[in-house]
Amino acid sequence: MDLQDQLKNLFPDHVPTPEEEIVKEEKELYVQKEPMICKFEKRKGKVTTIIEGYEGDDEDFKILAKEIKTKLSVGGSFKDGAIIIQGDYRDKIMKILQEKGFKTKRVGG
């Protein structure tokens, strides 16, 4: 007896609905003329990559921060209009941003 049969026994009046395909809508980000600054810093002895200079909405920048963190599988945060990523990932981040149509500028080291 599998799970479907057990559910039918428990809820005989229930009619299962066809599973709807879940579609994630990718929001169009504002692409600016000025380059985004991707810099390297050490904070409390730990290496961080900081992305600044986005001119669009903060919500769009937060979406971009989440996407970068998931693609790189690293931790990070969004504070004061800047994305802070743990580790030195400037080259990879710049490549991701350039694929999305952003201009980037490498600062430091």
C-alpha positions as CSV (number, residue, x, y, z in Angstrom):
1,M,0.0,0.0,0.0
2,D,1.6,3.2,-1.1
3,L,1.0,6.8,0.1
4,Q,-1.7,7.5,-2.4
5,D,-3.8,4.5,-1.3
6,Q,-3.4,5.5,2.3
7,L,-4.6,9.0,1.5
8,K,-7.6,7.7,-0.4
9,N,-8.5,5.6,2.6
10,L,-8.2,8.5,5.0
11,F,-10.0,11.1,2.8
12,P,-12.4,9.2,0.5
13,D,-14.2,12.4,-0.6
14,H,-11.1,14.3,-1.7
15,V,-10.5,14.7,-5.4
16,P,-6.9,15.3,-6.2
17,T,-6.2,18.3,-8.5
18,P,-3.7,18.1,-11.2
19,E,-0.3,19.4,-10.1
20,E,0.3,22.8,-11.6
21,E,3.7,23.6,-12.9
22,I,5.4,26.1,-10.6
23,V,7.0,28.9,-12.6
24,K,9.4,31.3,-11.1
25,E,9.1,34.7,-12.6
26,E,12.5,36.4,-13.0
27,K,12.2,40.1,-12.3
28,E,13.8,42.4,-14.8
29,L,16.6,44.4,-13.1
30,Y,17.4,48.0,-13.8
31,V,20.6,48.2,-15.8
32,Q,22.5,51.4,-15.2
33,K,25.0,53.4,-17.1
34,E,27.6,53.8,-14.3
35,P,29.7,50.7,-13.4
36,M,29.1,48.8,-10.2
37,I,32.1,48.8,-7.9
38,C,33.4,45.3,-6.9
39,K,36.0,45.7,-4.1
40,F,38.0,43.5,-1.8
41,E,38.3,44.3,1.9
42,K,39.4,42.6,5.1
43,R,37.0,43.0,8.0
44,K,38.0,41.6,11.4
45,G,40.7,39.6,9.7
46,K,38.3,37.9,7.3
47,V,38.2,38.5,3.5
48,T,35.0,40.0,2.0
49,T,33.9,41.2,-1.4
50,I,31.7,44.3,-1.4
51,I,29.5,45.3,-4.4
52,E,28.3,48.9,-4.4
53,G,27.0,51.5,-6.8
54,Y,23.6,50.1,-7.8
55,E,21.2,53.0,-8.7
56,G,18.0,51.1,-8.9
57,D,15.5,50.0,-6.2
58,D,16.8,48.4,-3.0
59,E,14.4,45.4,-3.5
60,D,16.0,44.7,-6.9
61,F,19.5,44.9,-5.3
62,K,18.4,42.5,-2.6
63,I,17.2,40.0,-5.3
64,L,20.5,40.4,-7.0
65,A,22.3,39.7,-3.7
66,K,20.4,36.6,-3.1
67,E,21.0,35.3,-6.7
68,I,24.8,35.9,-6.3
69,K,24.9,34.2,-3.0
70,T,23.0,31.1,-4.3
71,K,25.1,30.9,-7.5
72,L,28.4,31.0,-5.5
73,S,27.0,29.0,-2.5
74,V,28.5,31.5,-0.1
75,G,27.2,33.6,2.8
76,G,26.7,37.3,2.7
77,S,24.4,40.1,3.5
78,F,22.8,43.3,2.2
79,K,23.5,46.4,4.3
80,D,23.5,50.2,3.6
81,G,23.1,49.8,-0.2
82,A,26.0,47.3,-0.5
83,I,26.2,43.5,-1.0
84,I,28.8,41.9,1.3
85,I,29.9,38.5,0.3
86,Q,32.1,36.3,2.4
87,G,35.4,35.5,0.6
88,D,37.2,36.9,-2.4
89,Y,34.9,36.2,-5.4
90,R,35.5,39.4,-7.3
91,D,36.2,37.7,-10.7
92,K,33.2,35.3,-10.4
93,I,30.8,38.1,-9.3
94,M,32.0,40.4,-12.0
95,K,31.3,37.7,-14.6
96,I,27.8,37.1,-13.2
97,L,27.0,40.8,-13.3
98,Q,28.4,41.2,-16.8
99,E,26.2,38.3,-18.0
100,K,23.2,40.2,-16.6
101,G,24.2,43.3,-18.6
102,F,25.9,45.4,-15.8
103,K,29.1,47.3,-16.2
104,T,31.6,46.5,-13.4
105,K,34.8,48.1,-12.1
106,R,37.3,46.1,-10.0
107,V,38.8,48.0,-7.1
108,G,41.6,47.0,-4.8
109,G,44.3,44.4,-5.1
